[in-house]
Amino acid sequence: MLIERLSDDKLSKEEWKFYITDHSRGDGVKALLSQYTFSTRQSTRHKFKPVKMYEGNRPGSFGRDRISKEDIVTPDDVFAEVKERIISNIIFD
């Protein structure tokens, strides 16, 4: 599940990618942060270029653009959107 936030000036954006898993043992549904990207661009005509990244499947990867999970600030409205999308996609058969 991908959640995107574009800045007011449209020159930067943040993307949070969550992996959704359910546990049949009754532990509930988990939304795990699998990827985060902060990107910028010079103008609205330019393409976005990643500035900071986190990849959950590669937590030990280092580089000038890599950040740790602890350095990611996820606003409450992102969590609320994830929760709302999970609930709205429940299908009863």
KANOR-V741301 format. One record per residue. N is the residue number from 1. RES is the residue in three letters. PHI is phi in degrees with one decimal (999 if undefined). OMEGA is omega in degrees with one decimal (NA if undefined). NEAR is the number of other C-alpha atoms within 8 Angstrom. Layout:
N,RES,PHI,OMEGA,NEAR ; N,RES,PHI,OMEGA,NEAR
//
This chain:
1,MET,999,-177.1,7 ; 2,LEU,-106.6,176.0,7 ; 3,ILE,-118.0,-178.7,10 ; 4,GLU,-121.1,173.9,8 ; 5,ARG,-133.6,178.8,7 ; 6,LEU,-100.6,179.6,9 ; 7,SER,-68.0,-178.8,8 ; 8,ASP,-59.9,179.5,5 ; 9,ASP,-83.3,178.4,5 ; 10,LYS,62.7,-179.7,8 ; 11,LEU,-105.2,175.8,12 ; 12,SER,-144.9,177.4,12 ; 13,LYS,-149.3,175.9,12 ; 14,GLU,-120.8,177.5,11 ; 15,GLU,-131.3,174.6,12 ; 16,TRP,-115.4,176.8,12 ; 17,LYS,-115.2,-178.0,11 ; 18,PHE,-109.7,171.9,11 ; 19,TYR,-100.5,-176.7,10 ; 20,ILE,-101.4,179.3,9 ; 21,THR,-136.7,175.6,8 ; 22,ASP,-114.4,-178.3,8 ; 23,HIS,-117.0,-177.7,8 ; 24,SER,-68.6,178.3,6 ; 25,ARG,-76.8,179.8,4 ; 26,GLY,95.3,179.2,5 ; 27,ASP,-77.2,178.9,7 ; 28,GLY,97.2,-179.8,7 ; 29,VAL,-101.2,179.0,8 ; 30,LYS,-114.7,172.9,8 ; 31,ALA,-110.8,-177.0,9 ; 32,LEU,-99.5,177.3,8 ; 33,LEU,-70.7,-178.4,10 ; 34,SER,-101.2,179.6,12 ; 35,GLN,-158.2,174.8,12 ; 36,TYR,-137.9,178.0,13 ; 37,THR,-138.5,170.6,12 ; 38,PHE,-112.6,-175.9,12 ; 39,SER,-125.0,176.5,12 ; 40,THR,-133.5,173.8,11 ; 41,ARG,-148.7,-176.0,11 ; 42,GLN,-73.5,177.9,6 ; 43,SER,-150.6,-179.0,6 ; 44,THR,-69.4,175.8,8 ; 45,ARG,-83.1,-178.7,4 ; 46,HIS,-86.2,174.7,7 ; 47,LYS,-81.7,176.2,6 ; 48,PHE,-72.2,175.4,8 ; 49,LYS,-124.7,179.7,7 ; 50,PRO,-62.7,177.1,10 ; 51,VAL,-109.0,178.6,9 ; 52,LYS,-132.7,-179.2,10 ; 53,MET,-140.7,169.4,12 ; 54,TYR,-132.4,176.0,13 ; 55,GLU,-125.0,-176.4,9 ; 56,GLY,-62.6,179.2,9 ; 57,ASN,-81.8,177.4,5 ; 58,ARG,-134.8,-174.3,6 ; 59,PRO,-64.7,-178.6,8 ; 60,GLY,-93.5,-178.5,4 ; 61,SER,-75.9,-177.6,6 ; 62,PHE,-122.0,178.5,7 ; 63,GLY,170.9,-176.1,5 ; 64,ARG,-67.7,-179.9,4 ; 65,ASP,-99.5,-177.1,9 ; 66,ARG,-91.4,176.0,10 ; 67,ILE,-129.6,178.3,10 ; 68,SER,-88.5,-179.3,8 ; 69,LYS,-60.7,-179.0,7 ; 70,GLU,-66.3,-178.4,4 ; 71,ASP,-87.3,-177.8,6 ; 72,ILE,-89.7,175.4,8 ; 73,VAL,-103.6,179.8,4 ; 74,THR,-109.1,-179.1,6 ; 75,PRO,-64.5,-179.6,6 ; 76,ASP,-59.9,-179.0,6 ; 77,ASP,-67.9,175.5,6 ; 78,VAL,-69.4,176.8,9 ; 79,PHE,-60.8,179.5,9 ; 80,ALA,-64.1,178.6,8 ; 81,GLU,-67.4,176.9,9 ; 82,VAL,-59.9,-179.3,11 ; 83,LYS,-61.1,-179.0,8 ; 84,GLU,-64.4,-179.9,8 ; 85,ARG,-67.7,177.0,8 ; 86,ILE,-63.0,-178.1,8 ; 87,ILE,-63.2,-177.4,7 ; 88,SER,-71.7,-179.9,6 ; 89,ASN,-100.6,175.6,6 ; 90,ILE,-73.1,180.0,6 ; 91,ILE,-118.4,176.3,4 ; 92,PHE,-96.9,-177.8,3 ; 93,ASP,-122.4,NA,2
//
